Amino acid sequence: MLTRILLGINASSNATFSSAAITSLSHKIIDVVGGRLEDMVQETVMKAMAEMSHTYFPKVKPNLDNNALDISTIIIQPSRLLQLRAFLKNPSAQFTCPEQAILLELMLQRRQSVLAILGTGTGKTLIILMQASLQKDLVTIVVLPLSALHDDFKRRAAELQVSYSQWSPKGKFNINVSVISVSIEHLGFPEFIRCVNCSSYFLCILTPSSRSDFFQSLNIIVA
């Protein structure tokens, strides 16, 4: 295309060109060359990334066949389904997946710490709010990594009629609720620590934005 543009100029001619014509021609050349350069750079980067991925992130064969994996040996009480239906006020409600029911069972047993990794849309928020409504002797503290999640959590709590308050160093706060949400950056505030020490609590770290955020939360809490 660049050749076709340049062929429009008669090199042997003594004709002069206006500044507008020169500017137009310059723009055409820049568009052609710039577009091709961008394609070449993108292609080179993609090839380099592919080579690096094979070097630094080799494929690892699984240790076990997926069909041989034992998902869980946790026995779920039959009453959990009845509690779910009562909580949702829906006589035909079901758990979205076995892992959701297992998570609820472990949270209500309170025998050990639980690390649950569930996909988007599997009902993590629902289970947190449900166990909070069932464990009335505890205040459930939910650590949220993003400020936008507080509004969504507040909306869900209101829909399910679970008392909720967000802790903020500058805002109003109600300790007499079932669920308290707090941002990661506020976990170490002395005011928040004093608030937590005033009551028995059940801790949930919901959807951390990164692995570092998750361990940051744990370090603050343990300290």
Secondary structure, 3 states (H helix, E strand, C coil): CHHHHHCCCCCCCCCCCCHHHHHHHHHHHHHHHHHHHHHHHHHHHHHHHHHHHHHHCCCCCCCCCHHHCCCCCCCCCCHHHHHHHHHHCCCCCCCCCHHHHHHHHHHHHCCCCCCCCCCCCCCHHHHHHHHHHHCCCCEEEEEECCHHHHHHHHHHHHHCCCCEEECCCCCCCCCCCCEEEEEHHHCCCHHHHHHHHCCCEEEEECCCCCHHHHHHHHHHHHC
